Amino acid sequence: MPRAFAAGDDELVEAEKLIRDRMAGLDLDLLSLAAVSNVFRTATAVRNHMERDVLRDHSLSWSAFVVLFVLRIWGPQESRDLAAEAGISGGTLTGVLDTLERKRLVERRPVPADRRRVEVVLTATGTTVVDEVMPAFNREEAQVTAGLSDEETATLARLLRTVLRTAEGLDDR
């Protein structure tokens, strides 16, 4: 793992300064570079933490848990919609669904109107797993954001939604 991804606050600030110094001759928006780099570092650190400290006990990857969570919240989904909602490729979804089916957490069913399409359904066992995992997952979410006030946490969520909408809009061009 690169030093900056495992660094403390001082090291992150130093890494950002080093980037500014080494990239000084280029026409860069360094504030945006720092923001996006920190979003990536944060997402990676949170994902690794959750997989190691919460999901491992249930033999779930991050992608598998997201698929289960999406199905738990939004109900049965066609596979292409499920992949988009989970933020993964169709190929990745196929592998995730193979694993989740073996564990009897989901079922794939042909769509009656077009048997080439597949709907994914959460099983009762899958529902139980999500409901067992979610409290521990949420406790860790609270720990990850413990350094922020409630107002700061709400602001962070709102700002990240804005960045997400902007990034998704760029993909639609």
BABARO-734638 format. One record per residue: residue number from 1; x negated, y negated, z negated of N, C-alpha, C, O, CB in turn. Coordinates in steps of 0.2 Angstrom, whole numbers, padded with zeros to 4 digits, always signed. Glycine has a CB too. Layout:
N
[NUM [X Y Z] [X Y Z] [X Y Z] [X Y Z] [X Y Z]]
...
END
This chain:
173
[1 [-0004 +0006 +0000] [+0000 +0000 +0000] [-0004 -0006 +0000] [-0009 -0007 -0004] [+0005 +0000 -0006]]
[2 [-0003 -0011 +0005] [-0007 -0017 +0005] [-0007 -0021 -0002] [-0002 -0020 -0006] [-0005 -0022 +0010]]
[3 [-0012 -0024 -0004] [-0013 -0027 -0010] [-0007 -0032 -0012] [-0004 -0032 -0017] [-0019 -0031 -0011]]
[4 [-0005 -0036 -0007] [+0000 -0041 -0008] [+0007 -0037 -0010] [+0011 -0041 -0013] [+0001 -0045 -0002]]
[5 [+0008 -0031 -0008] [+0014 -0028 -0009] [+0015 -0025 -0016] [+0020 -0024 -0019] [+0016 -0022 -0004]]
[6 [+0009 -0025 -0019] [+0009 -0022 -0026] [+0006 -0027 -0031] [+0005 -0026 -0037] [+0004 -0016 -0027]]
[7 [+0006 -0034 -0029] [+0003 -0039 -0033] [+0008 -0042 -0038] [+0014 -0042 -0037] [+0001 -0044 -0028]]
[8 [+0005 -0045 -0043] [+0009 -0050 -0047] [+0010 -0057 -0044] [+0008 -0058 -0039] [+0006 -0050 -0054]]
[9 [+0013 -0061 -0048] [+0014 -0068 -0046] [+0008 -0071 -0044] [+0008 -0074 -0038] [+0018 -0072 -0052]]
[10 [+0003 -0071 -0048] [-0003 -0075 -0046] [-0006 -0072 -0039] [-0008 -0076 -0035] [-0008 -0075 -0051]]
[11 [-0006 -0066 -0038] [-0009 -0063 -0032] [-0004 -0065 -0026] [-0007 -0066 -0021] [-0009 -0055 -0033]]
[12 [+0002 -0065 -0027] [+0007 -0067 -0022] [+0006 -0074 -0019] [+0005 -0075 -0013] [+0014 -0066 -0024]]
[13 [+0005 -0078 -0024] [+0004 -0085 -0023] [-0003 -0086 -0019] [-0004 -0090 -0014] [+0004 -0090 -0029]]
[14 [-0008 -0082 -0021] [-0015 -0082 -0018] [-0014 -0079 -0011] [-0017 -0082 -0007] [-0020 -0078 -0023]]
[15 [-0010 -0074 -0010] [-0009 -0071 -0004] [-0006 -0076 +0001] [-0008 -0077 +0007] [-0005 -0065 -0004]]
[16 [-0001 -0080 -0001] [+0002 -0085 +0003] [-0003 -0090 +0005] [-0003 -0093 +0010] [+0008 -0088 -0001]]
[17 [-0007 -0092 +0000] [-0012 -0098 +0001] [-0017 -0095 +0006] [-0019 -0099 +0011] [-0016 -0100 -0005]]
[18 [-0019 -0089 +0006] [-0024 -0086 +0010] [-0021 -0086 +0017] [-0025 -0087 +0022] [-0026 -0079 +0008]]
[19 [-0015 -0084 +0018] [-0011 -0084 +0025] [-0011 -0091 +0027] [-0013 -0092 +0033] [-0004 -0081 +0024]]
[20 [-0010 -0096 +0023] [-0010 -0103 +0026] [-0017 -0105 +0028] [-0017 -0108 +0033] [-0008 -0108 +0020]]
[21 [-0022 -0103 +0024] [-0029 -0105 +0026] [-0031 -0101 +0033] [-0033 -0104 +0037] [-0034 -0103 +0021]]
[22 [-0029 -0095 +0033] [-0032 -0091 +0039] [-0028 -0092 +0045] [-0030 -0091 +0051] [-0031 -0083 +0038]]
[23 [-0022 -0095 +0045] [-0017 -0096 +0050] [-0016 -0104 +0052] [-0012 -0106 +0056] [-0010 -0093 +0049]]
[24 [-0021 -0108 +0049] [-0020 -0115 +0049] [-0020 -0118 +0056] [-0017 -0122 +0057] [-0026 -0118 +0045]]
[25 [-0024 -0115 +0061] [-0024 -0117 +0068] [-0018 -0115 +0072] [-0017 -0118 +0077] [-0030 -0114 +0071]]
[26 [-0013 -0111 +0069] [-0008 -0109 +0073] [-0002 -0113 +0072] [-0001 -0116 +0066] [-0006 -0102 +0072]]
[27 [+0003 -0114 +0076] [+0009 -0118 +0076] [+0014 -0113 +0072] [+0018 -0110 +0075] [+0012 -0120 +0082]]
[28 [+0014 -0113 +0065] [+0018 -0109 +0061] [+0022 -0113 +0056] [+0020 -0118 +0054] [+0014 -0103 +0058]]
[29 [+0028 -0110 +0055] [+0033 -0113 +0050] [+0031 -0108 +0044] [+0034 -0103 +0043] [+0040 -0112 +0052]]
[30 [+0026 -0111 +0040] [+0024 -0107 +0034] [+0029 -0106 +0029] [+0028 -0101 +0025] [+0017 -0110 +0031]]
[31 [+0033 -0110 +0028] [+0038 -0110 +0023] [+0043 -0104 +0025] [+0045 -0100 +0020] [+0043 -0116 +0022]]
[32 [+0045 -0103 +0031] [+0049 -0098 +0033] [+0045 -0091 +0033] [+0048 -0086 +0031] [+0051 -0099 +0041]]
[33 [+0039 -0091 +0035] [+0034 -0085 +0034] [+0034 -0083 +0027] [+0035 -0077 +0026] [+0027 -0087 +0037]]
[34 [+0033 -0087 +0022] [+0033 -0085 +0015] [+0040 -0082 +0013] [+0040 -0077 +0009] [+0031 -0091 +0011]]
[35 [+0045 -0086 +0015] [+0052 -0083 +0013] [+0053 -0076 +0016] [+0056 -0072 +0012] [+0057 -0088 +0016]]
[36 [+0052 -0075 +0022] [+0054 -0069 +0025] [+0049 -0064 +0023] [+0051 -0058 +0021] [+0053 -0069 +0033]]
[37 [+0043 -0065 +0022] [+0038 -0060 +0019] [+0040 -0058 +0012] [+0040 -0052 +0010] [+0031 -0063 +0018]]
[38 [+0043 -0063 +0008] [+0045 -0061 +0001] [+0051 -0057 +0001] [+0052 -0053 -0003] [+0046 -0068 -0003]]
[39 [+0056 -0059 +0006] [+0062 -0055 +0007] [+0060 -0047 +0008] [+0062 -0043 +0005] [+0066 -0057 +0012]]
[40 [+0055 -0046 +0013] [+0053 -0040 +0015] [+0049 -0036 +0009] [+0051 -0031 +0007] [+0048 -0040 +0021]]
[41 [+0045 -0040 +0005] [+0041 -0037 +0000] [+0046 -0035 -0006] [+0046 -0030 -0009] [+0036 -0042 -0003]]
[42 [+0051 -0039 -0007] [+0056 -0038 -0012] [+0060 -0032 -0010] [+0061 -0028 -0015] [+0061 -0044 -0013]]
[43 [+0063 -0032 -0004] [+0067 -0026 -0002] [+0063 -0020 -0003] [+0066 -0015 -0005] [+0069 -0027 +0005]]
[44 [+0057 -0020 -0001] [+0053 -0014 -0001] [+0052 -0011 -0008] [+0052 -0006 -0010] [+0046 -0015 +0002]]
[45 [+0050 -0016 -0013] [+0049 -0015 -0020] [+0055 -0012 -0023] [+0055 -0007 -0027] [+0047 -0021 -0023]]
[46 [+0061 -0015 -0021] [+0067 -0013 -0024] [+0069 -0006 -0022] [+0071 -0001 -0026] [+0073 -0018 -0023]]
[47 [+0069 -0005 -0015] [+0070 +0002 -0012] [+0066 +0007 -0015] [+0068 +0012 -0017] [+0069 +0002 -0005]]
[48 [+0059 +0006 -0016] [+0055 +0011 -0019] [+0056 +0012 -0026] [+0056 +0018 -0028] [+0047 +0009 -0018]]
[49 [+0058 +0007 -0030] [+0060 +0008 -0037] [+0066 +0012 -0037] [+0067 +0017 -0041] [+0061 +0001 -0040]]
[50 [+0071 +0011 -0033] [+0078 +0014 -0034] [+0077 +0022 -0032] [+0080 +0026 -0035] [+0083 +0011 -0029]]
[51 [+0073 +0023 -0026] [+0072 +0030 -0024] [+0068 +0034 -0030] [+0070 +0039 -0031] [+0068 +0030 -0018]]
[52 [+0063 +0031 -0033] [+0059 +0034 -0038] [+0063 +0035 -0044] [+0063 +0040 -0047] [+0053 +0030 -0039]]
[53 [+0067 +0030 -0047] [+0069 +0030 -0053] [+0077 +0032 -0054] [+0079 +0033 -0059] [+0068 +0023 -0056]]
[54 [+0080 +0031 -0048] [+0087 +0033 -0049] [+0089 +0038 -0044] [+0092 +0043 -0046] [+0092 +0027 -0047]]
[55 [+0088 +0038 -0038] [+0090 +0042 -0032] [+0087 +0049 -0032] [+0090 +0054 -0030] [+0089 +0039 -0026]]
[56 [+0080 +0049 -0035] [+0077 +0055 -0035] [+0080 +0061 -0039] [+0080 +0067 -0037] [+0070 +0054 -0037]]
[57 [+0083 +0058 -0045] [+0087 +0063 -0049] [+0093 +0067 -0045] [+0095 +0072 -0047] [+0090 +0060 -0055]]
[58 [+0095 +0064 -0040] [+0100 +0067 -0036] [+0098 +0069 -0029] [+0102 +0071 -0025] [+0106 +0062 -0035]]
[59 [+0092 +0069 -0028] [+0089 +0071 -0022] [+0091 +0067 -0016] [+0093 +0070 -0011] [+0090 +0079 -0021]]
[60 [+0092 +0061 -0017] [+0095 +0057 -0012] [+0089 +0052 -0009] [+0086 +0049 -0014] [+0101 +0053 -0014]]
[61 [+0089 +0050 -0003] [+0085 +0045 +0000] [+0089 +0038 -0001] [+0095 +0039 -0002] [+0083 +0046 +0007]]
[62 [+0086 +0033 +0000] [+0090 +0026 +0001] [+0095 +0027 +0006] [+0101 +0025 +0005] [+0085 +0021 +0002]]
[63 [+0093 +0029 +0012] [+0098 +0029 +0018] [+0104 +0034 +0016] [+0109 +0032 +0018] [+0094 +0031 +0024]]
[64 [+0102 +0039 +0013] [+0108 +0044 +0011] [+0113 +0041 +0006] [+0119 +0041 +0007] [+0105 +0051 +0008]]
[65 [+0110 +0037 +0001] [+0114 +0034 -0004] [+0118 +0029 +0000] [+0124 +0028 -0002] [+0110 +0031 -0009]]
[66 [+0115 +0025 +0004] [+0119 +0019 +0007] [+0125 +0022 +0011] [+0130 +0020 +0011] [+0114 +0015 +0012]]
[67 [+0123 +0028 +0015] [+0129 +0031 +0019] [+0134 +0033 +0014] [+0140 +0032 +0016] [+0126 +0037 +0023]]
[68 [+0133 +0036 +0009] [+0138 +0039 +0004] [+0142 +0033 +0001] [+0148 +0033 +0000] [+0135 +0043 -0002]]
[69 [+0138 +0027 -0001] [+0141 +0021 -0003] [+0146 +0018 +0002] [+0152 +0016 +0000] [+0136 +0016 -0005]]
[70 [+0144 +0018 +0008] [+0148 +0015 +0013] [+0155 +0019 +0014] [+0160 +0016 +0014] [+0144 +0014 +0020]]
[71 [+0154 +0025 +0014] [+0160 +0030 +0014] [+0164 +0029 +0008] [+0170 +0029 +0009] [+0158 +0037 +0015]]
[72 [+0161 +0028 +0002] [+0165 +0028 -0004] [+0169 +0021 -0004] [+0175 +0021 -0006] [+0160 +0028 -0010]]
[73 [+0166 +0016 -0001] [+0169 +0009 -0002] [+0174 +0009 +0004] [+0180 +0007 +0003] [+0164 +0004 -0001]]
[74 [+0172 +0010 +0010] [+0176 +0009 +0016] [+0180 +0015 +0019] [+0184 +0014 +0024] [+0172 +0006 +0022]]
[75 [+0179 +0021 +0016] [+0182 +0027 +0019] [+0179 +0030 +0025] [+0174 +0027 +0027] [+0190 +0025 +0020]]
[76 [+0183 +0034 +0028] [+0180 +0038 +0034] [+0178 +0033 +0039] [+0181 +0028 +0040] [+0185 +0043 +0036]]
[77 [+0172 +0035 +0043] [+0170 +0030 +0048] [+0168 +0034 +0054] [+0165 +0040 +0053] [+0164 +0026 +0045]]
[78 [+0169 +0032 +0060] [+0165 +0035 +0066] [+0158 +0034 +0065] [+0156 +0029 +0062] [+0168 +0032 +0072]]
[79 [+0154 +0039 +0067] [+0147 +0039 +0066] [+0144 +0033 +0068] [+0139 +0030 +0065] [+0144 +0045 +0069]]
[80 [+0145 +0030 +0074] [+0142 +0024 +0077] [+0143 +0018 +0072] [+0139 +0014 +0071] [+0144 +0022 +0084]]
[81 [+0149 +0018 +0069] [+0151 +0012 +0065] [+0147 +0013 +0058] [+0145 +0008 +0055] [+0159 +0012 +0064]]
[82 [+0147 +0019 +0056] [+0144 +0021 +0050] [+0136 +0019 +0050] [+0133 +0016 +0045] [+0144 +0028 +0048]]
[83 [+0133 +0021 +0056] [+0126 +0019 +0057] [+0125 +0012 +0056] [+0120 +0009 +0053] [+0123 +0022 +0063]]
[84 [+0129 +0008 +0060] [+0129 +0001 +0059] [+0130 -0002 +0052] [+0126 -0006 +0050] [+0134 -0003 +0064]]
[85 [+0135 +0000 +0049] [+0136 -0002 +0042] [+0130 +0000 +0037] [+0129 -0004 +0033] [+0143 +0001 +0040]]
[86 [+0127 +0005 +0038] [+0122 +0008 +0034] [+0115 +0004 +0036] [+0110 +0005 +0032] [+0121 +0015 +0034]]
[87 [+0115 +0001 +0042] [+0109 -0002 +0044] [+0104 +0003 +0046] [+0098 +0001 +0045] [+0106 -0006 +0038]]
[88 [+0106 +0008 +0049] [+0101 +0013 +0052] [+0103 +0015 +0059] [+0108 +0014 +0061] [+0101 +0020 +0047]]
[89 [+0098 +0018 +0062] [+0099 +0020 +0069] [+0103 +0026 +0069] [+0104 +0030 +0064] [+0092 +0021 +0073]]
[90 [+0106 +0028 +0075] [+0110 +0034 +0076] [+0106 +0040 +0075] [+0109 +0045 +0072] [+0113 +0034 +0083]]
[91 [+0100 +0040 +0077] [+0096 +0046 +0076] [+0094 +0047 +0069] [+0094 +0053 +0066] [+0089 +0045 +0080]]
[92 [+0093 +0042 +0065] [+0092 +0042 +0058] [+0098 +0045 +0054] [+0098 +0049 +0050] [+0090 +0036 +0055]]
[93 [+0104 +0042 +0057] [+0110 +0044 +0054] [+0111 +0052 +0055] [+0114 +0055 +0050] [+0116 +0040 +0057]]
[94 [+0110 +0054 +0061] [+0111 +0062 +0062] [+0107 +0066 +0057] [+0109 +0070 +0054] [+0108 +0063 +0069]]
[95 [+0100 +0064 +0056] [+0097 +0068 +0051] [+0099 +0067 +0044] [+0100 +0072 +0040] [+0089 +0065 +0051]]
[96 [+0102 +0061 +0042] [+0104 +0060 +0035] [+0111 +0064 +0035] [+0112 +0067 +0029] [+0106 +0052 +0034]]
[97 [+0115 +0064 +0040] [+0121 +0068 +0039] [+0120 +0075 +0039] [+0124 +0079 +0036] [+0126 +0066 +0045]]
[98 [+0115 +0078 +0043] [+0113 +0085 +0042] [+0112 +0087 +0035] [+0114 +0092 +0032] [+0107 +0086 +0047]]
[99 [+0108 +0083 +0032] [+0106 +0084 +0025] [+0112 +0083 +0020] [+0113 +0088 +0016] [+0101 +0079 +0022]]
[100 [+0116 +0078 +0021] [+0122 +0077 +0017] [+0127 +0082 +0018] [+0131 +0084 +0013] [+0125 +0070 +0018]]
[101 [+0128 +0085 +0024] [+0133 +0091 +0025] [+0130 +0097 +0022] [+0134 +0101 +0019] [+0133 +0092 +0033]]
[102 [+0124 +0098 +0022] [+0121 +0104 +0019] [+0122 +0104 +0011] [+0124 +0109 +0008] [+0113 +0105 +0020]]
[103 [+0122 +0098 +0008] [+0124 +0097 +0001] [+0131 +0097 +0000] [+0133 +0096 -0006] [+0120 +0091 -0001]]
[104 [+0135 +0097 +0005] [+0143 +0097 +0005] [+0145 +0090 +0002] [+0150 +0090 -0002] [+0145 +0103 +0000]]
[105 [+0142 +0085 +0004] [+0143 +0078 +0001] [+0148 +0074 +0007] [+0152 +0070 +0005] [+0137 +0074 +0000]]
[106 [+0147 +0076 +0013] [+0151 +0073 +0019] [+0153 +0079 +0023] [+0150 +0084 +0023] [+0147 +0068 +0022]]
[107 [+0158 +0077 +0027] [+0160 +0082 +0033] [+0160 +0078 +0039] [+0162 +0072 +0039] [+0167 +0085 +0031]]
[108 [+0158 +0081 +0045] [+0159 +0077 +0051] [+0165 +0081 +0055] [+0166 +0087 +0055] [+0153 +0078 +0056]]
[109 [+0170 +0077 +0057] [+0176 +0079 +0061] [+0177 +0076 +0067] [+0175 +0070 +0068] [+0182 +0078 +0056]]
[110 [+0179 +0080 +0072] [+0180 +0076 +0079] [+0186 +0072 +0078] [+0190 +0073 +0075] [+0181 +0082 +0084]]
[111 [+0185 +0066 +0082] [+0191 +0061 +0083] [+0196 +0064 +0087] [+0194 +0066 +0093] [+0188 +0054 +0085]]
[112 [+0202 +0065 +0085] [+0207 +0069 +0089] [+0208 +0065 +0096] [+0209 +0069 +0101] [+0213 +0069 +0086]]
[113 [+0208 +0059 +0097] [+0209 +0055 +0103] [+0203 +0056 +0108] [+0204 +0056 +0114] [+0210 +0048 +0102]]
[114 [+0197 +0058 +0105] [+0191 +0058 +0110] [+0186 +0063 +0106] [+0182 +0060 +0102] [+0188 +0051 +0111]]
[115 [+0186 +0069 +0107] [+0182 +0074 +0104] [+0175 +0073 +0104] [+0171 +0076 +0101] [+0184 +0081 +0106]]
[116 [+0173 +0069 +0109] [+0166 +0067 +0109] [+0163 +0063 +0103] [+0158 +0063 +0102] [+0164 +0064 +0116]]
[117 [+0168 +0059 +0100] [+0167 +0055 +0095] [+0168 +0059 +0088] [+0172 +0064 +0088] [+0171 +0049 +0095]]
[118 [+0164 +0057 +0083] [+0164 +0060 +0077] [+0166 +0055 +0071] [+0163 +0050 +0071] [+0157 +0064 +0075]]
[119 [+0170 +0057 +0067] [+0172 +0054 +0061] [+0168 +0057 +0055] [+0168 +0063 +0054] [+0179 +0053 +0060]]
[120 [+0165 +0053 +0050] [+0162 +0056 +0044] [+0166 +0054 +0038] [+0169 +0049 +0037] [+0155 +0053 +0044]]
[121 [+0167 +0059 +0034] [+0172 +0059 +0029] [+0168 +0061 +0022] [+0164 +0066 +0022] [+0178 +0064 +0029]]
[122 [+0169 +0057 +0017] [+0166 +0059 +0011] [+0170 +0064 +0007] [+0176 +0064 +0007] [+0165 +0053 +0006]]
[123 [+0166 +0070 +0005] [+0170 +0075 +0002] [+0171 +0073 -0006] [+0169 +0068 -0008] [+0166 +0082 +0002]]
[124 [+0175 +0077 -0009] [+0176 +0076 -0016] [+0170 +0076 -0020] [+0169 +0072 -0025] [+0181 +0081 -0019]]
[125 [+0165 +0081 -0018] [+0159 +0081 -0021] [+0155 +0075 -0020] [+0151 +0073 -0024] [+0155 +0088 -0019]]
[126 [+0155 +0072 -0014] [+0151 +0066 -0012] [+0154 +0060 -0016] [+0150 +0056 -0018] [+0152 +0065 -0005]]
[127 [+0160 +0060 -0017] [+0163 +0055 -0021] [+0161 +0055 -0028] [+0159 +0050 -0031] [+0171 +0055 -0021]]
[128 [+0161 +0061 -0031] [+0158 +0062 -0038] [+0151 +0060 -0038] [+0149 +0057 -0043] [+0159 +0070 -0040]]
[129 [+0147 +0062 -0033] [+0140 +0060 -0034] [+0139 +0052 -0034] [+0135 +0049 -0037] [+0136 +0063 -0027]]
[130 [+0142 +0049 -0029] [+0142 +0041 -0029] [+0144 +0039 -0036] [+0141 +0034 -0038] [+0146 +0038 -0023]]
[131 [+0150 +0041 -0038] [+0152 +0039 -0045] [+0147 +0040 -0051] [+0147 +0036 -0055] [+0159 +0042 -0046]]
[132 [+0143 +0045 -0050] [+0138 +0047 -0055] [+0132 +0042 -0054] [+0129 +0040 -0059] [+0136 +0054 -0055]]
[133 [+0130 +0041 -0048] [+0124 +0037 -0047] [+0125 +0030 -0048] [+0121 +0027 -0050] [+0122 +0039 -0040]]
[134 [+0131 +0027 -0046] [+0132 +0020 -0046] [+0131 +0017 -0053] [+0127 +0011 -0053] [+0139 +0019 -0044]]
[135 [+0133 +0019 -0058] [+0131 +0016 -0065] [+0124 +0015 -0066] [+0121 +0010 -0068] [+0134 +0019 -0071]]
[136 [+0120 +0020 -0065] [+0113 +0020 -0066] [+0109 +0015 -0061] [+0105 +0012 -0062] [+0109 +0027 -0065]]
[137 [+0112 +0016 -0054] [+0109 +0011 -0049] [+0111 +0004 -0051] [+0106 +0000 -0050] [+0113 +0013 -0042]]
[138 [+0116 +0003 -0053] [+0118 -0004 -0055] [+0114 -0007 -0061] [+0112 -0013 -0062] [+0126 -0005 -0057]]
[139 [+0113 -0002 -0066] [+0109 -0004 -0072] [+0102 -0006 -0069] [+0099 -0011 -0072] [+0108 +0002 -0077]]
[140 [+0099 -0003 -0064] [+0093 -0005 -0062] [+0093 -0011 -0058] [+0088 -0015 -0058] [+0090 +0001 -0057]]
[141 [+0099 -0012 -0054] [+0100 -0019 -0051] [+0100 -0024 -0056] [+0097 -0030 -0055] [+0106 -0019 -0047]]
[142 [+0103 -0023 -0062] [+0103 -0028 -0067] [+0096 -0029 -0070] [+0094 -0035 -0071] [+0107 -0026 -0073]]
[143 [+0092 -0024 -0070] [+0085 -0025 -0072] [+0081 -0029 -0067] [+0077 -0033 -0069] [+0082 -0018 -0074]]
[144 [+0082 -0027 -0061] [+0078 -0031 -0056] [+0079 -0038 -0056] [+0075 -0042 -0054] [+0079 -0028 -0049]]
[145 [+0085 -0040 -0057] [+0087 -0047 -0057] [+0087 -0050 -0064] [+0090 -0056 -0065] [+0094 -0048 -0054]]
[146 [+0085 -0047 -0069] [+0085 -0049 -0076] [+0081 -0056 -0077] [+0082 -0059 -0082] [+0082 -0044 -0081]]
[147 [+0076 -0057 -0073] [+0072 -0063 -0073] [+0076 -0070 -0071] [+0074 -0075 -0071] [+0066 -0063 -0070]]
[148 [+0082 -0068 -0068] [+0086 -0074 -0066] [+0092 -0075 -0070] [+0095 -0070 -0073] [+0089 -0073 -0059]]
[149 [+0095 -0081 -0071] [+0101 -0083 -0074] [+0107 -0080 -0070] [+0106 -0079 -0064] [+0102 -0090 -0076]]
[150 [+0113 -0080 -0072] [+0118 -0078 -0068] [+0119 -0083 -0062] [+0121 -0081 -0057] [+0125 -0078 -0073]]
[151 [+0118 -0089 -0064] [+0119 -0094 -0058] [+0114 -0093 -0053] [+0115 -0093 -0047] [+0118 -0101 -0061]]
[152 [+0108 -0092 -0055] [+0102 -0090 -0050] [+0104 -0084 -0046] [+0102 -0084 -0040] [+0095 -0090 -0054]]
[153 [+0106 -0079 -0050] [+0108 -0073 -0046] [+0113 -0074 -0041] [+0113 -0071 -0035] [+0110 -0067 -0051]]
[154 [+0118 -0078 -0043] [+0124 -0079 -0038] [+0121 -0083 -0032] [+0123 -0082 -0026] [+0129 -0083 -0041]]
[155 [+0117 -0088 -0034] [+0114 -0092 -0028] [+0109 -0088 -0024] [+0110 -0089 -0018] [+0109 -0098 -0031]]
[156 [+0105 -0083 -0027] [+0101 -0079 -0023] [+0106 -0075 -0018] [+0104 -0074 -0012] [+0097 -0074 -0027]]
[157 [+0111 -0072 -0021] [+0116 -0068 -0016] [+0118 -0072 -0011] [+0119 -0070 -0005] [+0121 -0065 -0021]]
[158 [+0121 -0078 -0012] [+0123 -0082 -0007] [+0118 -0084 -0002] [+0120 -0084 +0004] [+0126 -0089 -0010]]
[159 [+0112 -0086 -0004] [+0107 -0088 +0001] [+0105 -0082 +0005] [+0104 -0083 +0011] [+0101 -0090 -0003]]
[160 [+0104 -0076 +0002] [+0103 -0070 +0006] [+0108 -0068 +0011] [+0107 -0066 +0017] [+0101 -0064 +0002]]
[161 [+0115 -0069 +0009] [+0120 -0068 +0014] [+0119 -0073 +0020] [+0121 -0071 +0026] [+0127 -0069 +0011]]
[162 [+0117 -0079 +0019] [+0116 -0084 +0024] [+0111 -0082 +0029] [+0111 -0082 +0035] [+0115 -0091 +0021]]
[163 [+0105 -0079 +0026] [+0100 -0077 +0030] [+0102 -0071 +0034] [+0100 -0070 +0040] [+0093 -0075 +0026]]
[164 [+0106 -0066 +0031] [+0108 -0060 +0034] [+0113 -0062 +0040] [+0112 -0059 +0045] [+0112 -0056 +0029]]
[165 [+0117 -0067 +0039] [+0122 -0069 +0044] [+0118 -0072 +0050] [+0119 -0070 +0056] [+0127 -0074 +0042]]
[166 [+0113 -0076 +0049] [+0109 -0079 +0054] [+0105 -0073 +0058] [+0105 -0074 +0064] [+0104 -0084 +0051]]
[167 [+0102 -0069 +0054] [+0098 -0063 +0057] [+0102 -0059 +0062] [+0101 -0057 +0067] [+0094 -0059 +0052]]
[168 [+0108 -0057 +0059] [+0113 -0053 +0063] [+0115 -0057 +0069] [+0116 -0054 +0075] [+0119 -0051 +0059]]
[169 [+0116 -0064 +0069] [+0118 -0068 +0074] [+0113 -0068 +0080] [+0114 -0068 +0086] [+0119 -0075 +0072]]
[170 [+0106 -0068 +0078] [+0101 -0068 +0082] [+0101 -0061 +0086] [+0099 -0061 +0092] [+0094 -0068 +0079]]
[171 [+0103 -0056 +0083] [+0104 -0049 +0087] [+0109 -0049 +0092] [+0109 -0045 +0097] [+0105 -0044 +0082]]
[172 [+0114 -0053 +0091] [+0120 -0054 +0095] [+0118 -0058 +0102] [+0123 -0058 +0106] [+0126 -0056 +0092]]
[173 [+0113 -0061 +0102] [+0111 -0065 +0108] [+0109 -0061 +0114] [+0108 -0064 +0119] [+0106 -0070 +0106]]
END
